[in-house]
Amino acid sequence: MPMDTESDLPPILLVEDNPDDEGLALRALKKSGVRNPVIVARDGEEAVQKLSSFTNGSIPVLILLDLKLPKLSGMEVLERIRGNVSTQLVPVVVLTSSDETIDVVGCYSRGANAYVRKPVDFDEFIEAIDSIARFWLRRNLQATKTR
């Protein structure tokens, strides 16, 4: 059986406005062996635009969403994701530096699948991304794969 090529794999959408955190996330995904292409949106409006441009065959397999974003907040992006029939079933992992109860509750009430506080230590960050990738990309059965 032939191996999947990177172009055959559905993308991951990383929504992150901080260039340092973006770089860390990309390095962590690569170090974790993730072969899916990663599409980056650097603000909330860009995330919504990218999501509306996906066709059924290219809908992200996973969205990693920061909360503190310019133009549209992560909460607003999450509401738009869940309000769109094309993306409402895509797993969304909120990856943020906030551990405020109001943010955690707000994200879950808007349909986030997971809420992960960004570790400050690089090795812990790698471990967090690896755990996310292992579960959401390898273990979890996704409704989006059956469409």
DSSP file with accessible surface (Angstrom, degrees, kcal/mol):
  #  RESIDUE AA STRUCTURE BP1 BP2  ACC     N-H-->O    O-->H-N    N-H-->O    O-->H-N    TCO  KAPPA ALPHA  PHI   PSI    X-CA   Y-CA   Z-CA
    1    1 A M              0   0  225      0, 0.0     2,-0.0     0, 0.0     0, 0.0   0.000 360.0 360.0 360.0 130.4    0.0    0.0    0.0
    2    2 A P        -     0   0  116      0, 0.0     2,-0.1     0, 0.0     3,-0.1  -0.343 360.0-112.9 -69.7 149.0    1.5    3.4   -0.9
    3    3 A M        -     0   0  148      1,-0.1     2,-0.1    -2,-0.0     0, 0.0  -0.494  34.4-102.3 -76.2 148.4    2.3    5.9    1.8
    4    4 A D        -     0   0   95     -2,-0.1     2,-0.2     2,-0.0    -1,-0.1  -0.474  34.6-139.2 -65.5 140.0    0.3    9.1    2.0
    5    5 A T    >>  -     0   0   71     -2,-0.1     3,-1.4     1,-0.1     4,-0.9  -0.652  25.1-107.8 -94.2 161.5    2.2   12.1    0.7
    6    6 A E  G >4 S+     0   0  119      1,-0.3     3,-0.8    -2,-0.2    -1,-0.1   0.865 121.0  57.1 -57.2 -33.8    2.0   15.4    2.5
    7    7 A S  G 34 S+     0   0  108      1,-0.2    -1,-0.3    29,-0.1    29,-0.0   0.733 103.4  54.7 -72.2 -19.7   -0.2   16.8   -0.3
    8    8 A D  G <4 S+     0   0  107     -3,-1.4    -1,-0.2     2,-0.1    -2,-0.2   0.654  92.7  88.5 -81.8 -18.4   -2.7   13.9    0.3
    9    9 A L  S << S-     0   0   27     -4,-0.9    52,-0.0    -3,-0.8     0, 0.0  -0.602  85.5-112.1 -84.7 142.3   -3.0   14.8    3.9
   10   10 A P        -     0   0   44      0, 0.0    48,-0.1     0, 0.0    49,-0.1  -0.391  41.4-107.2 -68.5 151.2   -5.6   17.3    5.1
   11   11 A P        -     0   0   12      0, 0.0    50,-2.9     0, 0.0    51,-0.7  -0.251  15.5-133.5 -78.2 164.1   -4.2   20.5    6.5
   12   12 A I  E     -ab  38  62A   0     25,-2.5    27,-3.1    48,-0.2     2,-0.6  -0.938  18.5-142.0-107.2 136.3   -3.9   21.8   10.1
   13   13 A L  E     -ab  39  63A   0     49,-2.5    51,-2.9    -2,-0.4     2,-0.6  -0.923  13.9-166.9-102.6 119.2   -4.9   25.4   10.6
   14   14 A L  E     -ab  40  64A   3     25,-3.1    27,-2.6    -2,-0.6     2,-0.7  -0.938   1.5-166.3-104.0 118.5   -2.8   27.2   13.1
   15   15 A V  E     +ab  41  65A   1     49,-3.2    51,-2.1    -2,-0.6     2,-0.3  -0.908  31.2 140.1-109.2 104.4   -4.3   30.6   14.2
   16   16 A E        -     0   0    5     25,-2.2    53,-0.1    -2,-0.7    -2,-0.1  -0.965  35.4-171.3-151.8 125.0   -1.5   32.4   16.0
   17   17 A D        +     0   0   60     -2,-0.3    25,-0.1    51,-0.3    -1,-0.1   0.659  68.4  86.4 -93.5 -16.6   -0.5   36.1   15.9
   18   18 A N     >  -     0   0   59      1,-0.2     4,-2.7     2,-0.0     5,-0.2  -0.750  66.1-153.7 -88.7 116.4    2.7   35.9   17.8
   19   19 A P  H  > S+     0   0   95      0, 0.0     4,-2.4     0, 0.0     5,-0.2   0.851  94.8  52.4 -58.9 -34.8    5.6   35.0   15.4
   20   20 A D  H  > S+     0   0  126      2,-0.2     4,-2.4     1,-0.2     5,-0.2   0.936 112.2  44.2 -66.8 -44.9    7.6   33.4   18.2
   21   21 A D  H  > S+     0   0   39      2,-0.2     4,-2.6     1,-0.2    -1,-0.2   0.869 111.9  54.2 -67.3 -35.3    4.7   31.1   19.2
   22   22 A E  H  X S+     0   0   25     -4,-2.7     4,-2.7     2,-0.2     5,-0.2   0.955 110.1  46.6 -60.5 -49.0    4.0   30.4   15.6
   23   23 A G  H  X S+     0   0   30     -4,-2.4     4,-2.6     1,-0.2     5,-0.2   0.906 112.6  50.0 -60.8 -42.5    7.6   29.3   15.1
   24   24 A L  H  X S+     0   0   46     -4,-2.4     4,-2.8     2,-0.2    -1,-0.2   0.921 111.4  48.6 -61.7 -44.2    7.5   27.1   18.3
   25   25 A A  H  X S+     0   0    2     -4,-2.6     4,-2.7     2,-0.2    -2,-0.2   0.926 112.2  48.2 -64.3 -42.8    4.3   25.5   17.2
   26   26 A L  H  X S+     0   0   60     -4,-2.7     4,-2.3     2,-0.2    -2,-0.2   0.922 114.1  46.4 -64.3 -42.8    5.6   24.7   13.7
   27   27 A R  H  X S+     0   0  146     -4,-2.6     4,-2.9    -5,-0.2    -1,-0.2   0.911 112.9  50.3 -63.8 -41.8    8.9   23.3   15.1
   28   28 A A  H  X S+     0   0    0     -4,-2.8     4,-1.9    -5,-0.2    -2,-0.2   0.911 110.1  49.4 -65.4 -41.0    6.9   21.3   17.7
   29   29 A L  H  <>S+     0   0    7     -4,-2.7     5,-2.3     2,-0.2    -1,-0.2   0.934 113.8  46.2 -63.2 -43.9    4.6   19.8   15.1
   30   30 A K  H ><5S+     0   0  172     -4,-2.3     3,-1.9     1,-0.2    -2,-0.2   0.934 111.8  50.6 -63.6 -45.5    7.6   18.9   12.9
   31   31 A K  H 3<5S+     0   0  149     -4,-2.9    -1,-0.2     1,-0.3    -2,-0.2   0.822 106.1  57.2 -63.5 -27.8    9.4   17.4   15.8
   32   32 A S  T 3<5S-     0   0   13     -4,-1.9    -1,-0.3    -5,-0.2    -2,-0.2   0.418 120.3-110.0 -82.5  -0.4    6.3   15.3   16.7
   33   33 A G  T < 5 +     0   0   45     -3,-1.9     2,-0.4     1,-0.3    -3,-0.2   0.628  59.3 161.5  83.7  15.1    6.4   13.8   13.2
   34   34 A V      < -     0   0   19     -5,-2.3    -1,-0.3    -6,-0.2    -2,-0.1  -0.548  15.6-179.8 -71.8 126.0    3.3   15.6   11.9
   35   35 A R        +     0   0   98     -2,-0.4   -26,-0.2     2,-0.1    -1,-0.2   0.515  43.5 112.0-104.3  -8.8    3.3   15.4    8.1
   36   36 A N  S    S-     0   0   25      1,-0.1   -29,-0.1   -28,-0.1   -30,-0.1  -0.380  78.6-105.2 -62.2 142.2    0.1   17.3    7.5
   37   37 A P        -     0   0   50      0, 0.0   -25,-2.5     0, 0.0     2,-0.5  -0.404  33.0-139.2 -64.8 145.8    0.6   20.7    5.8
   38   38 A V  E     -a   12   0A  44    -27,-0.2     2,-0.5    -3,-0.1   -25,-0.2  -0.955  12.1-162.6-113.4 123.6    0.2   23.6    8.3
   39   39 A I  E     -a   13   0A  50    -27,-3.1   -25,-3.1    -2,-0.5     2,-0.4  -0.901  13.4-149.7-103.2 131.7   -1.7   26.7    7.1
   40   40 A V  E     -a   14   0A  18     -2,-0.5     2,-0.4   -27,-0.2   -25,-0.2  -0.880  14.5-172.8-109.5 132.7   -1.1   29.7    9.3
   41   41 A A  E     -a   15   0A   0    -27,-2.6   -25,-2.2    -2,-0.4     3,-0.0  -0.988   8.0-162.4-117.1 132.9   -3.5   32.6    9.9
   42   42 A R        +     0   0  118     -2,-0.4     2,-0.3   -27,-0.2   -27,-0.1   0.380  69.8  21.3-102.3   2.7   -2.1   35.5   11.9
   43   43 A D  S  > S-     0   0   22     26,-0.1     4,-2.0     1,-0.1    28,-0.2  -0.966  84.9 -99.7-156.7 170.1   -5.3   37.2   13.0
   44   44 A G  H  > S+     0   0    0     26,-2.1     4,-2.2    28,-0.5     5,-0.2   0.877 118.5  51.0 -63.5 -40.7   -8.9   36.3   13.5
   45   45 A E  H  > S+     0   0   89     25,-0.4     4,-2.5     1,-0.2    -1,-0.2   0.917 109.9  50.3 -63.6 -43.0  -10.1   37.8   10.2
   46   46 A E  H  > S+     0   0   46      1,-0.2     4,-2.8     2,-0.2     5,-0.2   0.899 108.8  53.3 -62.6 -38.3   -7.5   35.9    8.2
   47   47 A A  H  X S+     0   0    0     -4,-2.0     4,-2.6     2,-0.2    -2,-0.2   0.943 110.2  46.3 -61.1 -46.7   -8.6   32.7   10.0
   48   48 A V  H  X S+     0   0   31     -4,-2.2     4,-2.1     1,-0.2    -2,-0.2   0.914 113.0  50.3 -63.8 -41.5  -12.2   33.2    9.0
   49   49 A Q  H  X S+     0   0  125     -4,-2.5     4,-1.1     2,-0.2    -2,-0.2   0.931 111.9  47.1 -62.0 -46.0  -11.2   34.1    5.4
   50   50 A K  H >X S+     0   0   58     -4,-2.8     4,-0.7     1,-0.2     3,-0.6   0.917 111.0  52.0 -62.8 -42.8   -9.0   30.9    5.1
   51   51 A L  H >< S+     0   0   12     -4,-2.6     3,-0.7     1,-0.2    -1,-0.2   0.881 108.6  50.6 -62.3 -36.3  -11.8   28.8    6.6
   52   52 A S  H 3< S+     0   0   84     -4,-2.1    -1,-0.2     1,-0.2    -2,-0.2   0.719 106.5  56.7 -75.7 -15.6  -14.3   30.1    4.0
   53   53 A S  H << S+     0   0   84     -4,-1.1    -1,-0.2    -3,-0.6    -2,-0.2   0.600  83.3 104.1 -91.0  -9.7  -11.9   29.4    1.2
   54   54 A F    <<  -     0   0   33     -4,-0.7     2,-0.2    -3,-0.7     5,-0.1  -0.449  61.5-144.8 -72.1 142.8  -11.5   25.6    2.0
   55   55 A T    >>  -     0   0   96     -2,-0.1     3,-1.9     1,-0.1     4,-0.5  -0.582  35.7 -94.7 -95.5 169.0  -13.3   23.2   -0.2
   56   56 A N  G >4 S+     0   0  117      1,-0.3     3,-0.8    -2,-0.2    91,-0.1   0.863 125.9  51.6 -53.7 -38.1  -14.7   19.9    1.2
   57   57 A G  G 34 S+     0   0   76      1,-0.2    -1,-0.3   -47,-0.0    -3,-0.0   0.651 114.4  42.5 -75.0 -13.0  -11.6   18.0    0.3
   58   58 A S  G <4 S+     0   0   39     -3,-1.9    -1,-0.2   -48,-0.1    -2,-0.2   0.249  75.4 135.4-119.6  13.8   -9.3   20.5    1.9
   59   59 A I    <<  -     0   0   16     -3,-0.8    -8,-0.1    -4,-0.5    28,-0.0  -0.374  66.9 -96.7 -62.1 137.8  -11.1   21.3    5.2
   60   60 A P        -     0   0    0      0, 0.0   -48,-0.2     0, 0.0     3,-0.1  -0.218  19.1-147.5 -58.4 146.2   -8.6   21.2    8.1
   61   61 A V  S    S+     0   0    6    -50,-2.9     2,-0.3     1,-0.3   -49,-0.2   0.688  85.9  10.4 -82.6 -20.1   -8.3   18.0   10.1
   62   62 A L  E     -b   12   0A   1    -51,-0.7   -49,-2.5    28,-0.1     2,-0.5  -0.979  63.5-150.4-159.0 142.9   -7.5   20.1   13.2
   63   63 A I  E     -bc  13  92A   0     28,-2.2    30,-3.0    -2,-0.3     2,-0.6  -0.988   5.0-162.4-120.5 124.3   -7.5   23.8   14.2
   64   64 A L  E     -bc  14  93A   1    -51,-2.9   -49,-3.2    -2,-0.5     2,-0.5  -0.944  22.1-168.7-102.3 115.3   -5.1   25.1   16.8
   65   65 A L  E     -bc  15  94A   0     28,-2.6    30,-2.1    -2,-0.6     2,-0.2  -0.928  17.5-154.2-121.1 120.5   -6.6   28.4   17.9
   66   66 A D        -     0   0    8    -51,-2.1    30,-0.2    -2,-0.5     3,-0.1  -0.534  11.8-147.1 -79.2 155.0   -5.0   31.2   20.0
   67   67 A L  S    S+     0   0    7     -2,-0.2     7,-2.9     1,-0.2     2,-1.4   0.869  81.5  67.0 -90.5 -44.6   -7.5   33.3   21.9
   68   68 A K  S    S+     0   0  112      5,-0.2   -51,-0.3     6,-0.1    -1,-0.2  -0.645  71.6 150.2 -86.6  90.6   -5.8   36.7   22.0
   69   69 A L        -     0   0   20     -2,-1.4   -26,-0.1    -3,-0.1     2,-0.1  -0.917  44.9-114.1-122.8 149.2   -5.9   37.7   18.3
   70   70 A P  S    S+     0   0   60      0, 0.0     2,-2.4     0, 0.0   -26,-2.1  -0.395  92.8  10.7 -74.6 159.8   -6.1   41.0   16.5
   71   71 A K  S    S+     0   0  141    -28,-0.2     2,-0.4   -27,-0.2   -28,-0.0  -0.331 136.3  23.3  72.5 -59.2   -9.2   42.0   14.4
   72   72 A L  S    S-     0   0   16     -2,-2.4   -28,-0.5     4,-0.0   -26,-0.1  -0.996  87.1-123.7-132.0 134.7  -11.4   39.1   15.7
   73   73 A S     >  -     0   0   41     -2,-0.4     4,-2.4     1,-0.1    -5,-0.2  -0.249  26.8-108.6 -71.1 164.1  -10.8   37.3   19.0
   74   74 A G  H  > S+     0   0    0     -7,-2.9     4,-2.8     1,-0.2     5,-0.2   0.861 121.3  56.2 -59.4 -35.9  -10.3   33.6   19.2
   75   75 A M  H  > S+     0   0   27     -8,-0.4     4,-2.3     2,-0.2    -1,-0.2   0.919 107.8  47.6 -62.5 -42.2  -13.8   33.3   20.8
   76   76 A E  H  > S+     0   0   80      2,-0.2     4,-2.0     1,-0.2    -2,-0.2   0.902 112.0  49.8 -66.4 -39.7  -15.3   35.1   17.8
   77   77 A V  H  X S+     0   0    0     -4,-2.4     4,-2.6     2,-0.2    -2,-0.2   0.933 109.6  51.9 -62.6 -44.4  -13.4   32.8   15.4
   78   78 A L  H  X S+     0   0    0     -4,-2.8     4,-2.6     1,-0.2     5,-0.2   0.916 107.9  51.6 -59.6 -42.6  -14.6   29.7   17.4
   79   79 A E  H  X S+     0   0   96     -4,-2.3     4,-1.6     1,-0.2    -1,-0.2   0.907 111.1  47.9 -60.4 -40.8  -18.2   30.9   17.1
   80   80 A R  H  X S+     0   0  132     -4,-2.0     4,-0.6     2,-0.2    -2,-0.2   0.886 110.2  52.0 -68.1 -38.9  -17.8   31.3   13.3
   81   81 A I  H >< S+     0   0    1     -4,-2.6     3,-1.0     1,-0.2     6,-0.3   0.948 114.2  42.5 -60.3 -48.7  -16.2   27.8   13.0
   82   82 A R  H 3< S+     0   0   47     -4,-2.6    -1,-0.2     1,-0.2    -2,-0.2   0.763 111.4  56.2 -73.0 -22.1  -19.1   26.2   14.9
   83   83 A G  H 3< S+     0   0   67     -4,-1.6     2,-0.6    -5,-0.2    -1,-0.2   0.540  92.2  82.6 -86.3  -4.3  -21.7   28.3   13.0
   84   84 A N  S XX S-     0   0   57     -3,-1.0     4,-1.9    -4,-0.6     3,-1.2  -0.879  70.9-147.8-105.8 121.7  -20.5   27.1    9.6
   85   85 A V  T 34 S+     0   0  102     -2,-0.6     4,-0.3     1,-0.3    -1,-0.1   0.827  97.9  56.8 -58.0 -30.3  -21.8   23.7    8.5
   86   86 A S  T 34 S+     0   0   48      1,-0.2    -1,-0.3     2,-0.1     3,-0.1   0.790 122.2  23.3 -71.6 -28.0  -18.5   23.0    6.6
   87   87 A T  T X4 S+     0   0    2     -3,-1.2     3,-1.7    -6,-0.3    -2,-0.2   0.463  89.3 102.3-119.0  -0.9  -16.3   23.4    9.7
   88   88 A Q  T 3< S+     0   0   82     -4,-1.9    -3,-0.1     1,-0.3    -2,-0.1   0.745  88.1  44.6 -63.0 -21.7  -18.6   22.8   12.6
   89   89 A L  T 3  S+     0   0   89     -4,-0.3    55,-0.3    -8,-0.1    54,-0.3   0.505  83.8 113.7 -99.9  -3.1  -17.3   19.3   13.2
   90   90 A V  S <  S-     0   0    0     -3,-1.7   -28,-0.1    -9,-0.2     2,-0.1  -0.497  76.9-110.5 -69.3 129.8  -13.6   20.1   12.8
   91   91 A P        -     0   0    4      0, 0.0   -28,-2.2     0, 0.0     2,-0.5  -0.414  33.1-161.2 -62.3 133.1  -11.7   19.6   16.1
   92   92 A V  E     -c   63   0A   0     19,-0.3    21,-2.3   -30,-0.2    22,-1.3  -0.981   7.2-169.6-120.2 119.5  -10.6   22.9   17.6
   93   93 A V  E     -cd  64 114A   0    -30,-3.0   -28,-2.6    -2,-0.5     2,-0.6  -0.953  17.5-142.4-107.4 116.5   -7.9   22.9   20.3
   94   94 A V  E     -cd  65 115A   0     20,-2.8    22,-3.4    -2,-0.6     2,-0.6  -0.713  18.7-172.7 -78.5 121.7   -7.6   26.3   22.0
   95   95 A L  E     + d   0 116A   4    -30,-2.1     2,-0.3    -2,-0.6    22,-0.2  -0.948  26.6 139.6-120.9 103.2   -3.8   26.8   22.5
   96   96 A T  E     - d   0 117A   0     20,-2.1    22,-3.2    -2,-0.6   -30,-0.1  -0.917  61.7-124.1-145.4 164.7   -3.4   29.9   24.6
   97   97 A S  S    S+     0   0   69     -2,-0.3     2,-0.3    20,-0.2    20,-0.1   0.574  81.6 101.6 -88.4  -9.0   -1.4   31.5   27.5
   98   98 A S        +     0   0   12      1,-0.1    -2,-0.2     2,-0.0    20,-0.1  -0.562  38.2 173.0 -80.7 134.4   -4.6   32.3   29.4
   99   99 A D        +     0   0   99     -2,-0.3     2,-0.2    18,-0.1    -1,-0.1   0.061  34.3 138.8-120.0  23.3   -5.7   30.2   32.3
  100  100 A E    >>  -     0   0  116      1,-0.1     4,-2.2     4,-0.0     3,-0.7  -0.488  56.6-134.8 -68.8 131.8   -8.6   32.5   33.2
  101  101 A T  H 3> S+     0   0  107      1,-0.3     4,-3.0    -2,-0.2     5,-0.3   0.880 105.1  57.9 -55.5 -40.2  -11.8   30.6   34.1
  102  102 A I  H 3> S+     0   0  132      1,-0.2     4,-2.1     2,-0.2    -1,-0.3   0.874 108.6  46.1 -61.9 -35.0  -13.9   32.9   32.0
  103  103 A D  H <> S+     0   0   21     -3,-0.7     4,-2.5     2,-0.2     5,-0.2   0.925 113.2  48.4 -72.0 -43.8  -11.8   32.0   28.9
  104  104 A V  H  X S+     0   0   43     -4,-2.2     4,-2.4     2,-0.2     5,-0.2   0.965 117.0  41.5 -60.7 -51.6  -11.9   28.3   29.6
  105  105 A V  H  X S+     0   0   88     -4,-3.0     4,-2.7     1,-0.2     5,-0.2   0.915 114.0  53.6 -63.6 -42.4  -15.7   28.3   30.2
  106  106 A G  H  X S+     0   0    7     -4,-2.1     4,-0.9    -5,-0.3    -1,-0.2   0.895 110.4  46.6 -60.5 -40.5  -16.2   30.6   27.3
  107  107 A C  H  <>S+     0   0    0     -4,-2.5     5,-2.5     2,-0.2     3,-0.5   0.935 114.0  46.1 -69.6 -46.2  -14.3   28.4   24.9
  108  108 A Y  H ><5S+     0   0  111     -4,-2.4     3,-1.5     1,-0.2    -2,-0.2   0.908 110.5  53.7 -64.4 -37.1  -16.0   25.2   26.0
  109  109 A S  H 3<5S+     0   0   88     -4,-2.7    -1,-0.2     1,-0.3    -2,-0.2   0.756 107.9  51.9 -70.2 -19.6  -19.4   26.8   25.8
  110  110 A R  T 3<5S-     0   0   86     -4,-0.9    -1,-0.3    -3,-0.5    -2,-0.2   0.331 130.7 -91.2 -95.9   3.0  -18.7   27.9   22.2
  111  111 A G  T < 5 +     0   0   28     -3,-1.5   -19,-0.3     1,-0.2    -3,-0.2   0.626  64.5 161.9 103.7  14.0  -17.7   24.4   21.2
  112  112 A A      < -     0   0    9     -5,-2.5    -1,-0.2     1,-0.1   -19,-0.2  -0.393  30.6-151.0 -63.1 143.3  -14.0   24.0   21.7
  113  113 A N  S    S+     0   0   70    -21,-2.3     2,-0.3     1,-0.3   -20,-0.2   0.735  76.0   2.1 -85.9 -27.1  -12.9   20.4   21.9
  114  114 A A  E     -d   93   0A  19    -22,-1.3   -20,-2.8     2,-0.0     2,-0.4  -0.985  57.1-148.5-156.9 155.8   -9.9   21.1   24.1
  115  115 A Y  E     -d   94   0A  32     -2,-0.3     2,-0.5   -22,-0.2   -20,-0.2  -0.979  21.1-179.8-131.8 114.4   -8.3   23.9   26.0
  116  116 A V  E     -d   95   0A  37    -22,-3.4   -20,-2.1    -2,-0.4     2,-0.4  -0.974  22.7-138.0-122.3 125.0   -4.5   23.8   26.4
  117  117 A R  E     -d   96   0A 123     -2,-0.5   -20,-0.2   -22,-0.2   -18,-0.1  -0.674  32.6-112.9 -78.9 130.1   -2.5   26.4   28.2
  118  118 A K        -     0   0   14    -22,-3.2     2,-0.1    -2,-0.4     7,-0.1  -0.482  29.9-130.3 -64.6 120.0    0.8   27.0   26.3
  119  119 A P        -     0   0   28      0, 0.0    -1,-0.1     0, 0.0     6,-0.1  -0.440   4.8-145.4 -68.2 146.3    3.7   25.8   28.4
  120  120 A V  S    S+     0   0  139     -2,-0.1     2,-0.2     4,-0.0    -2,-0.0   0.878  80.0  80.5 -78.6 -38.7    6.5   28.3   28.7
  121  121 A D  S  > S-     0   0   76      1,-0.1     4,-2.4     2,-0.0     5,-0.2  -0.497  79.6-137.6 -72.8 132.3    9.3   25.7   28.7
  122  122 A F  H  > S+     0   0   58      1,-0.2     4,-2.8    -2,-0.2     5,-0.2   0.908 102.6  50.9 -60.4 -43.7   10.1   24.6   25.1
  123  123 A D  H  > S+     0   0  114      1,-0.2     4,-2.2     2,-0.2    -1,-0.2   0.901 112.4  47.1 -62.7 -38.3   10.4   20.9   26.0
  124  124 A E  H  > S+     0   0  111      2,-0.2     4,-2.5     1,-0.2    -1,-0.2   0.864 110.4  53.1 -69.3 -35.1    7.0   21.0   27.7
  125  125 A F  H  X S+     0   0    5     -4,-2.4     4,-2.6     2,-0.2     5,-0.2   0.939 109.3  48.7 -63.4 -45.4    5.6   22.9   24.7
  126  126 A I  H  X S+     0   0   19     -4,-2.8     4,-2.8     1,-0.2    -2,-0.2   0.922 111.6  50.1 -58.7 -45.0    6.9   20.1   22.4
  127  127 A E  H  X S+     0   0  128     -4,-2.2     4,-2.4     2,-0.2    -1,-0.2   0.903 110.5  49.5 -61.8 -41.4    5.3   17.5   24.8
  128  128 A A  H  X S+     0   0   19     -4,-2.5     4,-2.4     2,-0.2    -2,-0.2   0.940 113.4  45.3 -64.1 -46.5    1.9   19.4   24.7
  129  129 A I  H  X S+     0   0    1     -4,-2.6     4,-3.1     1,-0.2     5,-0.2   0.909 112.0  52.7 -64.0 -41.2    1.9   19.6   20.9
  130  130 A D  H  X S+     0   0   42     -4,-2.8     4,-3.0    -5,-0.2    -1,-0.2   0.925 110.0  48.2 -60.6 -43.7    3.0   15.9   20.6
  131  131 A S  H  X S+     0   0   50     -4,-2.4     4,-2.3     2,-0.2     5,-0.3   0.918 112.7  48.6 -62.7 -43.4    0.1   14.9   22.9
  132  132 A I  H  X S+     0   0   14     -4,-2.4     4,-2.7     2,-0.2     5,-0.4   0.947 114.3  45.9 -60.5 -49.0   -2.4   17.0   20.9
  133  133 A A  H  X>S+     0   0    1     -4,-3.1     4,-2.1     1,-0.2     5,-0.8   0.919 111.4  51.6 -62.7 -45.7   -1.1   15.5   17.6
  134  134 A R  I  X>S+     0   0  108     -4,-3.0     5,-1.3    -5,-0.2     4,-0.9   0.930 118.8  36.4 -58.7 -45.5   -1.1   12.0   18.9
  135  135 A F  I  X>S+     0   0   98     -4,-2.3     5,-3.0    -5,-0.2     4,-0.9   0.983 125.0  34.7 -72.4 -58.0   -4.7   12.2   20.0
  136  136 A W  I  <5S+     0   0   30     -4,-2.7    -3,-0.2    -5,-0.3    -2,-0.2   0.790 128.7  32.9 -74.1 -28.5   -6.4   14.4   17.4
  137  137 A L  I  <5S+     0   0   25     -4,-2.1    -1,-0.2    -5,-0.4    -3,-0.2   0.705 133.1  21.5-100.2 -23.6   -4.5   13.2   14.4
  138  138 A R  I  <<S+     0   0  117     -4,-0.9    -3,-0.2    -5,-0.8    -2,-0.1   0.748 129.7  28.3-114.9 -35.5   -3.8    9.6   15.2
  139  139 A R  I  <<S+     0   0  192     -5,-1.3     2,-0.2    -4,-0.9    -3,-0.2   0.820  95.8  86.3 -99.3 -39.8   -6.3    8.3   17.8
  140  140 A N      < -     0   0   39     -5,-3.0     2,-0.5    -6,-0.2     0, 0.0  -0.460  68.4-138.5 -71.9 131.8   -9.4   10.3   17.4
  141  141 A L        -     0   0  162     -2,-0.2     2,-0.4     3,-0.0    -1,-0.1  -0.816  26.5-151.2 -86.1 128.5  -12.0    9.2   14.8
  142  142 A Q    >   -     0   0   13     -2,-0.5     3,-1.1     1,-0.1     4,-0.4  -0.859  22.4-147.1-112.5 136.8  -13.3   12.3   13.1
  143  143 A A  G >  S+     0   0   46     -2,-0.4     3,-1.2   -54,-0.3     4,-0.4   0.804  98.7  67.5 -63.6 -28.7  -16.6   12.9   11.5
  144  144 A T  G >  S+     0   0   28    -55,-0.3     3,-0.6     1,-0.3    -1,-0.2   0.759  91.2  62.0 -67.4 -22.1  -15.0   15.1    8.9
  145  145 A K  G <  S+     0   0  129     -3,-1.1    -1,-0.3     1,-0.2    -2,-0.2   0.719  99.7  54.8 -74.5 -20.1  -13.2   12.1    7.4
  146  146 A T  G <         0   0  122     -3,-1.2    -1,-0.2    -4,-0.4    -2,-0.2   0.542 360.0 360.0 -91.9  -7.4  -16.5   10.4    6.5
  147  147 A R    <         0   0  127     -3,-0.6    -3,-0.0    -4,-0.4     0, 0.0  -0.427 360.0 360.0 -82.5 360.0  -17.9   13.3    4.5
